[in-house]
Amino acid sequence: MDIQKGAVLTGKVTGITKFGAFVQLAPGKSGLVYISEIANTFVNNVSDFLTVGQEVKVKVISIDEQGRINLSIKQTLPRPEPQQKGPRPAGSRPSAQRQPEPYAAPEGPVDADFEDKLKRFMKDSEGRISDAMRQTERRNSKRRR
């Protein structure tokens, strides 16, 4: 039997290791299916997907200079549908770094004049800046230790 790259064949699983499974394609011809080429999902344990003696459909990925045959079961399976990404749960952010809160106008009387609003804004800003400086100083002092 002549085995060529890209051919889809049926074989029998002859051995299972933690890195993949050996598949006999013809008498005297066998190849290896690496763990990453077994299924479209994450494979932690090869034995969860394959058993010795099981007939499987495989695709020949490559044949190296030494005659070793690399196989794939995954490439013979239908492609899975891409999962639709839904909205993120409230409070989850992609980055681990905390983002500053957007500025919220301080509460107070609606008819306050501009100078009163400016004083409240300055007081609020100074408080936010001092909080940020304290956090930065704490982080820097921990790094110095």
Protein Blocks (a to p, Z undefined) as FASTA:
>chain_A
ZZdehiacddddfbdcfkbccddfbghiacdddfklmbmbdcfblklmpcehiacddddf
bdcfkopacddfklmpccddddddddddehiafbfbdcddddddddddfkbcfklmmmmm
mmmmmmmmmmmmmmmmmmmmmmmZZ
